[in-house]
Amino acid sequence: MALKPLHDRVLVKPSQPEEVTRGGIIIPDTAKEKPQQGIIAAAGQGRINEDGKLTPLQVKEGDKILYGKYSGTEITVDGEEFLIMRESDIFAIIS
């Protein structure tokens, strides 16, 4: 299924939570934190401002991003889990 976000929304594929700490401790599923990083899978065209002009998004498909812990809405598409959120919920692009 092809999914295209509207306006200033983006579709994000969250990164997998870490299973082992740097010290070698295995983290059980119940103790794993929600990831705050992901990759943009699809992006809308941009936001329409009060003048009716289109302001393009600053992010694009393939960008690795940092977003808020409870940002976005979880959805499942073809068995894969994604988040759909507004561009304003994104804190940074990771290079």
C-alpha positions as CSV (number, residue, x, y, z in Angstrom):
1,M,0.0,0.0,0.0
2,A,1.3,3.4,-0.9
3,L,0.8,6.0,1.8
4,K,1.3,9.8,1.2
5,P,1.0,12.1,4.2
6,L,-0.9,15.4,3.6
7,H,0.3,18.9,4.2
8,D,3.1,19.2,6.9
9,R,2.9,15.6,8.1
10,V,5.6,13.0,7.8
11,L,5.6,9.2,8.0
12,V,8.5,7.9,10.2
13,K,9.9,4.4,10.5
14,P,11.1,4.3,14.2
15,S,14.5,2.8,14.9
16,Q,14.6,-0.4,16.9
17,P,15.3,0.0,20.7
18,E,18.6,-1.1,22.0
19,E,18.6,-4.7,23.3
20,V,22.0,-4.6,25.0
21,T,23.6,-1.7,26.9
22,R,27.2,-0.6,26.3
23,G,28.2,-2.5,29.4
24,G,26.7,-5.7,28.0
25,I,23.5,-5.9,30.0
26,I,20.6,-7.3,28.1
27,I,17.5,-5.2,28.3
28,P,14.2,-7.1,28.6
29,D,11.3,-6.1,26.3
30,T,9.3,-4.7,29.3
31,A,12.1,-2.3,30.2
32,K,12.9,-0.9,26.7
33,E,12.2,2.7,26.1
34,K,10.4,4.0,23.0
35,P,12.9,5.1,20.4
36,Q,13.2,8.8,19.7
37,Q,15.0,8.4,16.4
38,G,13.7,7.3,13.1
39,I,13.9,7.6,9.3
40,I,11.4,9.6,7.2
41,A,9.6,7.1,4.9
42,A,7.3,9.7,3.3
43,A,6.6,13.4,3.5
44,G,3.8,15.7,2.6
45,Q,4.2,18.7,0.3
46,G,4.4,21.3,3.0
47,R,2.3,23.7,5.0
48,I,-0.1,26.3,3.5
49,N,0.3,29.6,5.4
50,E,-2.3,32.3,5.9
51,D,-1.5,33.9,2.5
52,G,-2.3,30.6,0.7
53,K,1.3,30.0,-0.2
54,L,2.9,26.6,0.2
55,T,5.9,26.5,2.6
56,P,7.9,23.4,1.8
57,L,9.1,21.0,4.5
58,Q,12.7,21.1,5.8
59,V,12.9,17.3,6.0
60,K,12.8,14.9,3.1
61,E,12.5,11.1,2.6
62,G,15.5,9.2,4.0
63,D,16.5,11.9,6.6
64,K,17.3,10.4,10.0
65,I,15.5,12.5,12.7
66,L,15.1,13.0,16.4
67,Y,11.6,13.5,17.7
68,G,9.7,13.8,20.9
69,K,9.1,10.7,23.1
70,Y,5.3,10.8,22.8
71,S,5.1,12.4,19.3
72,G,3.0,11.2,16.5
73,T,0.3,8.5,16.1
74,E,1.3,4.9,15.7
75,I,-0.1,3.2,12.6
76,T,0.5,-0.2,10.9
77,V,0.9,-0.4,7.2
78,D,1.4,-3.8,5.5
79,G,2.5,-5.3,8.8
80,E,5.2,-2.6,9.5
81,E,4.8,-0.1,12.3
82,F,5.2,3.7,11.5
83,L,4.5,7.0,13.2
84,I,2.7,9.8,11.5
85,M,3.4,13.3,12.9
86,R,3.6,16.9,12.0
87,E,7.0,18.4,11.0
88,S,6.8,20.6,14.1
89,D,7.1,17.5,16.3
90,I,10.6,16.9,14.9
91,F,13.5,18.3,16.9
92,A,16.5,17.7,14.7
93,I,17.9,16.1,11.6
94,I,20.8,13.7,12.5
95,S,23.7,13.8,10.1
